[in-house]
Amino acid sequence: MTLVYPSNPPAVVPPSKAPRPRLAFVGTGYLGATYAICFAELGYEVVGFDVDEPKVAKLAAGQVPFHEPGLDELLRKNLAAERLRFTTSYEDVADFGDIHFICVGTPQRADGMAADLSYIERAVTNLTPHLRRKALIVGKSTVPVGTAEWVQQLVAKHADPALGVEVAWSPEFLQEGYAVEDVLRPNRVVFGIKSDWATAMLYSAHKGVFELATTEDREVPVVVTDFATAELTKVAANAFLATKISFINAMAEVCEASGGDVTMLARAIGYDARIGNRFLRAGIGFGGGCLPKDIRAFQARAQELGVGEALRFLYEVDLINQRRRQRVVRLAAKLLDRPCGPAGPDLSGLRITALGATFKPNSDDVRDSPALSVVRKLARTGADVVVFDPEGTENARQAVPNVLYASTLGDAVTGADLVCLLTEWEEFRNADPRALAELVRSPRMIDGRNCLDPALWTSAGWTYFGMGR
Ligand code: UDX
């Protein structure tokens, strides 16, 4: 059933008897912290829980442990308004919450492609024995289809059966760098439910989102559905986005072989509204904490369900994505006039500057970052690699300690034989090619994100190479 927020949503009195349901977010990583802060901003009473004491202390002191535009300010504002607090006590959370959103991580398992559900299991089995009244447990983490049913079984086993604790699933779709907007102004919300009570509770928990939309004359579509469809919505959306990116990167490979320009091609096909022009930026491919692991976990789950063949294309999507990273190294060898054998080129004695380490701009996240993967590959060629990233240096240094890190763009490019733009930060897109040409040893640029104007850079004396053009 799809509907826009009804003018008369089903009424419900929260188990705590508070005027609005009290919301708990279990797991204050990227997802949980953002949700907790934004729902406090929407006027709810909120508690954020984590087992990580230093993280909870940081949040309680008004510091967001990661970089997300706009979030710091909202955190401090809502702590001051006493709508928001953080705890490491399951008892406290159980006592407080009417709705417990499970926001813990579901990383890729070390032994294969499937998702590791141990954090979900721990959160549910540790929380539910402390519940003393009815509550709704809502999964938000990205999970393999079937997880909500399993969570329901865990709840049945660990919560007092007399309380009638229920389960629902409501996936999130937030993009790093736009997370505050995506939570306050979602393009849709999805409720996977089994009862009218759960639906009413979820409407009530999202009333703030709908009211904000009404004041701004927007609509928020609500999809009310079963558990499996709700769980699949998230992985299907991410699989589609990953496929779109790998599709255009496959076209980049064909352009490279045939003399075409993939940026013009993307523009030309994107005018067809059925195709659309978003997520068609060819470059060094996708990364981050979601798309790569989600397409792998989706394949693993499809195998278990006996429909592995249906998602075999996602294996190709992953391979295309990995090939883009290697392509930068081969281009580097070509531009630097060094042979590239099967073991890769020897670029020792050369200085290569990598602009960007994070998986995308406006984030300090380096999880499965294509930029950092290229940095690792370049370091393996024997070149002296210098990295500069406006926000991600600290995280990058931990992940790849064996390269140099510069603290300004100017320092980073000074003396470079080659510059590789790997994350399209605004600072790089707006850089002055003439000024930078003065600093490098040799003005060669690989634009791994196709975000620079080739004519401008060429006229400033640079040998410019884009991806797929
Ligand atoms: C993604 C989904 O967009 C979001 O809905 C979901 O909730 C979580 O996963 P995020 O990981 O924040 O969000 O990043 P996104 O903006 O989707 O970008 C993913 C990667 O794809 C980045 O590395 C980005 O650089 C790359 N990308 C994106 C491209 O290479 N080309 C494009 O055209 C778009």
Residues whose N, C-alpha, C, O or C-beta is under 5 A from the ligand:
A	BS01	UDX	E172 F173 L174 Q175 E176 I245 F279 L280 R281 G285 F286 G287 G288 C290 L291 F359 K360
